[in-house]
Amino acid sequence: MTLKNNDKLGFSLIEVALALGVLAFSLFAIIGIMPVGFKTHQASVNETKANAIASLIIGDLRADVRLPPGQQNKSKESTAGLGLNGHWAAAATPDTLYFTNDGLQTPAHSVNVNPPPANAVFRATVTYLFPPTASTSIAKVTVSWPARQADLTIAAGSIEMFAAVNR
């Protein structure tokens, strides 16, 4: 039995260099896409938190009961809720609330605080609209971030919800 001397048992240096080049190009492409993915993830997290804050505000507005005529003076600002009790009557002025990254109101039970608190991440603006009927109240809730940016055209993000509350 004779063995032949086969020179083509392995890869040549050019083939190895080409394979490493393709691998490097692929890794750079994947690493280049990662910041876009992280930014999309952060935007999604902020939108989820903003939707939770808007739901919290709408729930607080629904909890604000309408008192019969003559009993409005019995209504006192309570320490429960967000501090929006009785604000339906002042439909001309919107209310501004601030929330931390955890979705907690800062400062607690405070409305229309100026300037925004240092720990505020989200700004919620509640605009009371003209009701279609005497027993229905409508509010537009806008939650934006960062809290210090009042101009929604240059804010990092915002969500908007309308709430019709039968009271």
FENWONOR-V502588 format. One record per residue. N is the residue number from 1. OMEGA is omega in whole degrees, -180 to 180 (NA if undefined). BURIAL is 1 if it has 24 or more other C-alpha atoms within 12 Angstrom, else 0. Layout:
BEGIN
n->N omega->OMEGA burial->BURIAL
n->N omega->OMEGA burial->BURIAL
END
This chain:
BEGIN
n->1 omega->178 burial->0
n->2 omega->178 burial->0
n->3 omega->176 burial->0
n->4 omega->176 burial->0
n->5 omega->-177 burial->0
n->6 omega->-178 burial->0
n->7 omega->-173 burial->0
n->8 omega->178 burial->0
n->9 omega->-176 burial->0
n->10 omega->177 burial->0
n->11 omega->177 burial->0
n->12 omega->-180 burial->0
n->13 omega->179 burial->0
n->14 omega->178 burial->0
n->15 omega->178 burial->0
n->16 omega->179 burial->0
n->17 omega->178 burial->0
n->18 omega->179 burial->0
n->19 omega->178 burial->0
n->20 omega->177 burial->0
n->21 omega->178 burial->0
n->22 omega->178 burial->0
n->23 omega->180 burial->0
n->24 omega->179 burial->0
n->25 omega->180 burial->0
n->26 omega->179 burial->0
n->27 omega->178 burial->0
n->28 omega->179 burial->0
n->29 omega->180 burial->0
n->30 omega->179 burial->0
n->31 omega->178 burial->0
n->32 omega->180 burial->0
n->33 omega->-175 burial->0
n->34 omega->179 burial->0
n->35 omega->177 burial->0
n->36 omega->178 burial->0
n->37 omega->178 burial->0
n->38 omega->180 burial->0
n->39 omega->178 burial->0
n->40 omega->178 burial->0
n->41 omega->-180 burial->0
n->42 omega->178 burial->0
n->43 omega->179 burial->0
n->44 omega->178 burial->0
n->45 omega->-180 burial->0
n->46 omega->177 burial->1
n->47 omega->178 burial->1
n->48 omega->178 burial->0
n->49 omega->180 burial->1
n->50 omega->177 burial->1
n->51 omega->177 burial->1
n->52 omega->178 burial->1
n->53 omega->178 burial->1
n->54 omega->177 burial->1
n->55 omega->177 burial->1
n->56 omega->-180 burial->1
n->57 omega->180 burial->1
n->58 omega->176 burial->1
n->59 omega->178 burial->0
n->60 omega->178 burial->1
n->61 omega->178 burial->1
n->62 omega->180 burial->1
n->63 omega->179 burial->0
n->64 omega->-175 burial->1
n->65 omega->176 burial->1
n->66 omega->180 burial->1
n->67 omega->177 burial->0
n->68 omega->179 burial->0
n->69 omega->180 burial->0
n->70 omega->-179 burial->0
n->71 omega->-179 burial->0
n->72 omega->-179 burial->0
n->73 omega->177 burial->0
n->74 omega->-180 burial->0
n->75 omega->179 burial->0
n->76 omega->174 burial->0
n->77 omega->-179 burial->0
n->78 omega->177 burial->0
n->79 omega->176 burial->0
n->80 omega->178 burial->0
n->81 omega->-173 burial->1
n->82 omega->-179 burial->1
n->83 omega->-179 burial->1
n->84 omega->-177 burial->1
n->85 omega->177 burial->1
n->86 omega->-177 burial->1
n->87 omega->178 burial->1
n->88 omega->-176 burial->1
n->89 omega->-179 burial->1
n->90 omega->-173 burial->0
n->91 omega->-175 burial->0
n->92 omega->-175 burial->0
n->93 omega->176 burial->0
n->94 omega->177 burial->0
n->95 omega->178 burial->1
n->96 omega->177 burial->1
n->97 omega->180 burial->1
n->98 omega->-177 burial->1
n->99 omega->177 burial->1
n->100 omega->178 burial->1
n->101 omega->179 burial->1
n->102 omega->-180 burial->0
n->103 omega->179 burial->1
n->104 omega->-180 burial->1
n->105 omega->180 burial->1
n->106 omega->-23 burial->1
n->107 omega->-174 burial->1
n->108 omega->176 burial->0
n->109 omega->-180 burial->1
n->110 omega->-179 burial->1
n->111 omega->177 burial->1
n->112 omega->177 burial->1
n->113 omega->179 burial->1
n->114 omega->-3 burial->0
n->115 omega->179 burial->0
n->116 omega->177 burial->1
n->117 omega->-177 burial->1
n->118 omega->-178 burial->0
n->119 omega->-179 burial->0
n->120 omega->178 burial->1
n->121 omega->-177 burial->1
n->122 omega->175 burial->1
n->123 omega->177 burial->1
n->124 omega->178 burial->1
n->125 omega->180 burial->1
n->126 omega->179 burial->1
n->127 omega->-179 burial->1
n->128 omega->-177 burial->1
n->129 omega->180 burial->1
n->130 omega->-177 burial->0
n->131 omega->178 burial->0
n->132 omega->178 burial->0
n->133 omega->-178 burial->0
n->134 omega->-177 burial->0
n->135 omega->-179 burial->0
n->136 omega->175 burial->0
n->137 omega->-178 burial->1
n->138 omega->178 burial->1
n->139 omega->173 burial->1
n->140 omega->-179 burial->1
n->141 omega->177 burial->1
n->142 omega->177 burial->1
n->143 omega->-178 burial->1
n->144 omega->177 burial->1
n->145 omega->-5 burial->1
n->146 omega->-174 burial->1
n->147 omega->-176 burial->1
n->148 omega->-179 burial->1
n->149 omega->-179 burial->0
n->150 omega->-179 burial->1
n->151 omega->-176 burial->0
n->152 omega->180 burial->0
n->153 omega->179 burial->0
n->154 omega->176 burial->0
n->155 omega->-180 burial->0
n->156 omega->179 burial->1
n->157 omega->178 burial->1
n->158 omega->173 burial->1
n->159 omega->-178 burial->1
n->160 omega->179 burial->1
n->161 omega->173 burial->1
n->162 omega->178 burial->1
n->163 omega->172 burial->1
n->164 omega->-174 burial->1
n->165 omega->173 burial->1
n->166 omega->-178 burial->0
n->167 omega->NA burial->0
END
